[in-house]
Amino acid sequence: MWALSPLQSPGATWRLLLGPRPPYLPPPRAAGTAMDRQLLPVLLLLPLLRASGPQGPESGPGGPLGEPLEEELQEDGVLVLSRHTLGPALQAHPALLVEFYAPSCGQCKALAPEYSKAAALLAAESARATLAKVDGPAEPELTQEFGVTGYPTLKLFRDGNRTHPEEYTGPREAESIAEWLRRRVGPSAARLQDEEDVQALMETHEVVAIGFFQDLQDEDVATFLALAKDALDLTFGLTDRPQLFQKFGLTKDTVVVFKKFDEGRADFPVDEELGLDAAELARFLLTHSMHLVTEFSSQTSPRIFAAGVLNHLLLFVNRTLAEHGQLLEAFGEAAPPFRGQVLFVVVDVGADNGHVLRYFGLKAQEVPTLRFINIETTRKFAPEAGAPVTAATVTAFCRAVLSGEAKPYRLSQEVPPDWDQRPVKTLVGRNFEQVAFDETKNVFVKFYAPWCAHCREMAPAWEALAEKYRDREDLVIAELDATANELEAFAVHGFPTLKFFPAGPGRKVIEYRSARDLETFSKFLDHGGALPVEEPGAPSPVGVPAPLVQVLSRTGDQVTAGLWPTVTL
């Protein structure tokens, strides 16, 4: 489930950790790299706070510390470094972002043009930040020194210090890379002196967060600025001017979100005794910087899943139909009382959102309709069949779910007529309990996702296993598509997940965590659901988080949870 990361630093609270794959995200793409293992807020912004200033001998590109390396060591505006040139580059550039890449890495190739664009943006601003890259496989000494375990990996080195670089935590688009660096070499919040400054900031951006602090040396200000470094999707301002406190009706330290939509303003007062809580402020900013109603798309899904709101109410409509468009107003009218408790999301079935329909077991012809999901438990709820979509019915449906009056539903395919005719038996939600917990049978089940590469790789071994034991009356080898069937007994959080259900009473379950080959499978079964002690088996294989509903991951077959699932390898 979603949770704020440990408070290693106030700014780190903006980064979110994912659980199982968010339920209604699309299947993950091809396997990725270490940078993709992190759930990153992929929320782009307009350029802000471009750090610039006089270029003295210690900071400017023309001075001794800013003098570029030789021309032949640059490629598309990015310094090309090795173990011999990294040291001098660290001394020459006070802020050096280094990408460790592999020439054959697909993610590195995709990043390359964005990385070069970011370098050009910063160079045009004369910013005190430089971009560089190191061929990891060609420089094993450097990858070992800096703990590089996947590509691409980006690290920021400050003031020549090579012992404690900062890991890059932003998205992989040029403007985000540049903005992340701007907020480290320059201020992360604009200093506001008067009403004109405030109005200029508010007019330029749709959403701004302004910290009103009576003492800018206070510890709470440092917390605010640290968080602002990572919240690249928001624009931040800061002031201590009494006239601005008076102008906006404030008497105590407060962080205010000003926005050009919905309520227009939301206040987060600083606790006078406990001070500014970074985690609570991060949640507040995520929640109140969003529209009351958000339309689901590939661009908005990261924001939806990073919002920290566990309950999502989805309105499915077809925007090509005028009568469906009229429902949006009623949906929006019901949203304000549930701000921060329920996220209101519109899904257009006419767009590329078929995976969302499938996740909720819907067909396009069933819209308009509502579905409610808790992304922590993945429980789904549906209103009464045929109920109209009005502000009153939406409100009543939300309250029924939140109060526990509504009962969840589970997805299940129909039992195929030939489910037990092949060596590998086909299980679905409707026949799982009957087969898996049959006290007269030993049942070995593969829980898979159709899009999972790891599942496809092990399929031949699973088929061979079933063929080998097809004459054993007491043994069943089966599989279940966990993206289309939900179980009451337990949730599936990775693909493939392998579970053994031994014969006998007690509904026992043994999870298989060893090598995925015929020989090891056979040893496991021949020893009653355990591998021989002398042969402990291979390390746990990489799994794929099941589709839940949570933010976005960016790589391979393992998914993280967010709106519905995310991805991580």
N, C-alpha and C positions, 0 to 999 in steps of 0.2 A: 504494500500500500504506500501511498505517498506520505513522506515525512520530511520535515526540514532537516538538513544535515546538521551534524554536531557543530556547536559553536566554536570551532577552532579559531574563527575570526568573525566579526560581525558581518563582513561582506559575504562570507560563505553561506549565510542563512538564505541567501537568494537562490542558491542552487538546491535542487530537489533530488531526492533519491527515489528510484522507482522500485516497485515491487513487481508482481507478475505483469505480463503484457496487457496494456489497456484493452479492454474487450472490443471496442469497435474501431480500432485502427486497422489499416490494411495490412496484409501479410508483409513481413520484413523483406528487405532486398538481399542481395548477395552478401555473403559474410564480409564483415568489415574489420576494423582495427581497434587498437586500444583506446584511441580518442573517442570512439563511438560507444564505449562502454558506459560513458557518463550520460546522465540525462541532463541535457543542456537546454536552457530556455532559448528556443530558436526564435527570438522575437526581435525583429529588426527595427531600427529607429532612424530618424533623420540625424545627420551629423550634429554633434553638440559639443560645446566646450572645447573647441579646437585649441590645443595648447600651443602657444607661440610666444615669442618674446625676443628680446635682443640676443643676438648670437655673439656672446663674448668668447674669449679664448678657451673657456672650459666647456661650452655647450654647443656652439654653432658648428655647422658642417664645414666651415672654412677654418676653424681654429684647430689647435693641436689635438684636442680630445675628440673633435668631431670630424677630423679629416678622413675621407673615405679611403678604403683600401684600394690597391691597384686595380685598374680597369678590368684586367683579365680575370679578376676574382669576383666579378659581378655577372649576374645572369638575370635579365629582365628586371633590373632594379633591386635584386636581392643578392646579398653577399653570399658567396660560396666559400664555406669554411672547411678546414681540416683540423687535425690535432695540432698541426704546426701553426695555424693562423688563428685559432679560436682565442688563445690568450691575448695576442695583440688587439684583436677585434674587441674583446671585452674592455680593454683599457681605452680604446679609441671611442667607444660608444657607450654613454652612460646608461642607456636603456636598449638592450639588444634582445629581440625575440628570435629564437632559433628553432627552426623546424628540423626535426630528425625524420628523414624520409628514406624510402627504399625505391629505387628506380622502377621496380616491377609492381609496386603497390598501386592498385586502382584508385583507392581513396586519396593517395598522394597526388596522382595525376589529376584528379578532380579538383583538388585544393590548389594546385599550382597557379592557375590563372587568377583565382581570387586573392591568393597570397601576393602575387605581383601587383595586382590592382591596389591592394592595401599599402604596399610599399610606395606606390606612386602617389596615393592620397596623402600619406604622411610627408613625403618629400616635398610635395607642392605646398604644404603648410609650414615647412621648415620645423616640423615637430622634432622634439628631442627623443625620437624613438627610431630604431633601425631594424629592418628585417633581414634575417640570414637563414641559411639552410646548411645541413650536414648530411651527407650520404651515409646513413647508418651502417649498412652492411660493409662499406668500405672503411669505416672508422670504428671498429669494435671497441677500441680503448675508450672512446668518448661515450658510446652507448652504455658501456658497463659503468663508467664513472657517474653518469647521470641517471642510471636506473631506467633506461629506455627499454621497454618490453614489447612495444608494438608501434606501428607506423600508420599515419604520421603522429608524432608527439611534439608538442610545442612548449618551450620553456622560456620564461623571461628572466634575463640576467640584468642585475642593477649594479651600477657603479663598480664594475670589474669584479664583483664577487661571484665566484663560480661554485661556491659550496652550498648555497641555498637558493637556487632558482625557483621562480614561481610558476606553477603549472598553468598553462593557458586554459581558461574555462569558458570561453565564449563560443558562439556559432562560427561556422566556417565561411561566412560571406565576407567580402572585402570590407564593406563599411563597418561590420561588427568587429572585425579584427582591428581596424583602425580606431574605432571608438573605445574598444577595450584598452588599447594602449594609451589613448588620449587621457582616459580617466586614471591612468597610473602615473603618467609623466606630468599631468596637469591636474587641475581641480576636478573632482567628480561632481561638484555642484557649483552653479554660478552664484557669485556673491551679489546680493540684491540690496541696493542702497536706498531706493525710493519707489514710489508707486509706479513711476514710469518704467523702471526696470521690471517690476512684477508684471505689468500689463504687456510689455514686450515679450516676455517669456511665455505668458499665457496665450498670446495671439499667435505665436509662432508654432506652438505645439498643441495637439489635441488634448493631451493629458500631461500635467506637471505635478511634481511633488515638491512642496516648499516647506523647509524646516524653519519654524519660528523659534529661536532660542535667545533668551535674554543674555546669556553668557556664552560666547563662541569658544571659550576655552574649556567649557564643560565636557565631561566625559561622554555625555549623550551626543554631543556634536560629532565626536570621533566615530561613535557607533553609526550615526546617520551617514556620514561620509564614506565609511567602509562599505556599508550596504550599497550605496550609490555606485560604487566601483563596478559591481557585478550586475546591477539591474539595467542592462543596456537598452531595454525596451522603454524605459522611462526617462524623462528629463527632470533634473533636480535643481532646486534653488535653495538658497540659505540666506537668512537675515537675522539681525539683532536690533533692527531699528524700531524704537518705541512707536513712531508714527504709523508703522506698518502693522504693528500689533493692534493699535487702535482702529486703523482702517478696516481690518478684517475681524474686529470684534473679539480679539483674543486677550486673555489676562494671564495666561501661563504658557509654558513651552508646549508647542503643538506642531505636529506634522500635518499639513493640509494637502489633500489631493484636489486640484482644480481640473475640471474636464468640460468639454464642449458638448456633453450629452447627458442624458438621464438626470440625476439629481444636481449635477453641476459642481457639487462640492461635498467632500467627506473629511471629517476631522479625526485625528488620532492624538488625543492629549497624552503627554508624557507623564507617567506616574511620578508624583513628587517624591515618594519614598523609595520606590524600587528603580526608578530611572527608566531609560528607554530600552525596551526589550526588543532585540533585533529580530527574533523569530516571529514575534507577534506583529511587528511592523511589516515584515516581509509578507505575511499572510494578508494583512490589511491592504497593502499596496497592490498585491496581485488581485484581490477581490474587487477593490473599488476602482481600479483602473480599467476594468472590463465593462462592457455594455451589459445591461441587465439581461438582454437576450443576445446570444452569439450564434451566428450561422456557422455550422460545421463545414470545414474545408481543410485541405492540406496546409494552408497558411495559418488557420486559426486553431487547429488541433493541438499544437504545442502549448498554446496559451490556455486552452480549455483544461488540459490535463495538469498543467503546472499551477492552476489556481488554488489548489489546496482544499477545494470543496468536494467532499466525498459523495454527495448526492447530486445526480444529474437528472433533469427532466427533459426528455426529447420530444419535440413535436415534429412528426413526419408529414411533409406536405409535398405537393408537386407545384412548383412555382409557375409552370406553364398554364395552370388553371386559375383563372381570376378568383373563383370562389375560395380557393385555398389561400390565396394571398390575403383575403379578408380575415382569416383566422389569426394572422400574426398579431393584429392589434389586440385581440382578446387575450392571447397568450402573454403579450407584454404587460397588459394591465394587471395580470395576476402575479407578476414577478417581484415587485418592490418589497413586499413583506418577507420574502424568502431570501433577500440579499445576504450572501455569506453562508447560507444554510443549504440552499439548493441552487444549482447552476442551470439556467434555462437555455436550451440549445435547440436550434432549428436545423433539421436535416432535409435537404431538398432531394427527393428521390429521382428527380430528373437530372441531377448532376452525377458525378462519378462516386456514388456512395452506396453501391451495391453491397459492399462488405458490411456496412452498418446495418442494413436490412437483414442480412443473413445472420449477423450476430444476435439480433433480437428475434429471429425466427419469423420475420415479416416478409410479405410480398408487396410489390409496388401497388397492386390494386387494392390493398387494404388501407391505404392512406386516404384521408387524413386520420391520424391516430396518435396517441401518446404512449410513451414508455418511460418508466422511472427505473433508475439503477443506482445502487450504492457501489462505488468502485472499490471499496475495501472488501466487502463481502461478495460482490458480484451478483447479489440478489436482484432480480428483475421483477417489475410490477407492471400490470396492465390495467387500464380502467375497464368498466363494464362495457361489454360489446355494444356498439351502436351509440354510445354516449356522445353527445355533441361537444365540440370544443368551444367553450365559452369561458369568460374570466371566472365565473362561479364554479363551473365543473373542474377547471384546472386547479383552482384553489382547494376545492374539496378533495380532489385526488391527492394532491401533495400532503394535505393534512392527514388523510387516511393512512398514507404510507408512513409518514413521520411518527404518527401516534401508535403504529403497530396494528391498526385495524385491517389494513389491506394484506392479502396473502401473496407471497411471491410465486412465480411460476418457473418451471425449469424446461429447458429445451430438450427435445428428444426427437430423433427421426423415427419413422415407422420401422417395425421389425421386418427386415427383408424375408420373403417367403423361403429363400434358400440360405438363410443365415448360417446353418450348420452343415451345409453340403460340401464346402471346401475344407481342406486341411486346417486353414486358419479360419476360425469361426468369427462371424461378424456380430459384434455387440453394439447396442444402442442404449439410450437411457431407459427404454421401456423393458428391456430384457436383462439388463446388467445384474440387478440384484439376484434374480432367479438363477443365473448361470454362475456368477462369481462366488456367491456364498452358498452354493450347493454343497452340503456336508459330505456328499459321496464322491466329490471330484476335487482334484488339484488343478487349479486354473491359473495360467500364466497369461497376463494381458499386456498388450502394448497400447498405450494411449498416445495418439499421434495427431499431427496437423497435416492436412494435404499439401501445404506449401513448405513444410519443414524438410530441408536438405538432409539433415541427420537421419530423419525418419526414412527417407528414400534410400539412403546409403545402407541402412541395416535391413531393409525389406527382404532382400534375397536370403539373408541368414535366418530371418524369422520364418519365411516360407519353408526353408530347408528343415528348420526345427520342427515345424508342424508335420511335415512329410515324414520325418524320422519317427515321430511318436504317434502317428495317425492310428495305429492299431491298439494303442493303450486306452482302454475303456475308462480308466480312472484319471486321465490327464487331458486337459483342454488347452489348446493354444489359441488365443483370440486377440482381436484388435478392436479399438473403439476410436472413432473420430471425435476427439475432445473439443473440437471447435463447433461441433453441431449437436453435441449431447452433454448435458450437465447431470451430475450425480449428487444424490443426497448424502451418500456416505462420506465423501471427501471431495476436495477441489484438486484439479490438476494444474500445477504451476510450471511445468516445463515439458518440452517435447524433444525426443520421445521420453515418456515416463513408463517404466516397466514395474509391474507389481505382480506378486505371486500370492494366490489365495489358497492356502493348504486345506485339504479335506479335514472334516471334523467340526465340532461345535466351536462357538466363540467368535466367529467372524474375524479370524486372524488375517492380517495383511503384512506381507514382507516386501519391502522395496528392494529391487535389484539395482545395484550400483557398480557393476563391474564391466568387463569388456563385452562388446556387442558382436560376438562371433559364435558360430555354431558350436565349437568345442567348449567354450566357457558356458554357454547356455546349457549344454547337455550336462556338464559336471554339476551345475547348479540344480538342475532337476533331479539328477540321479542321486543327489545327496539330500533330497527332501527340502529344497529351498535354501541351501547354504553351500558355499564353496568350501572345498577341503582346506583345512588350516594351513597346510604346507603350500598351498597355492592361493595366495590372497587375492589374486586377480589384479587387473589394471586399475589405475586411478579412475575416479569418477569421471565419466565422459561429460562433455559439454552438453547442456540441455537448453531447451528453448522455452522461456516463460510463456505460459499459455495466454491466449488473448483474454485479457481482462479489460478494464477500461482505464487506462491511465496515460502520460506524455510520451513522448515519442522517443524512440530510440532510433539509432540511425544505422544499425548494421544487421548482420547475419540472422541466423535462425533463432537466436535467443532473443526473447522479447522482454521488455520491461513494461510495467503497468502504468497506465495513465488513463486517459479517458476511457479507456476501454482497453487494450494492451500496449507495451513499448518494447524496444529491442536492444539487446545488449549481448555481446559475446564475451 
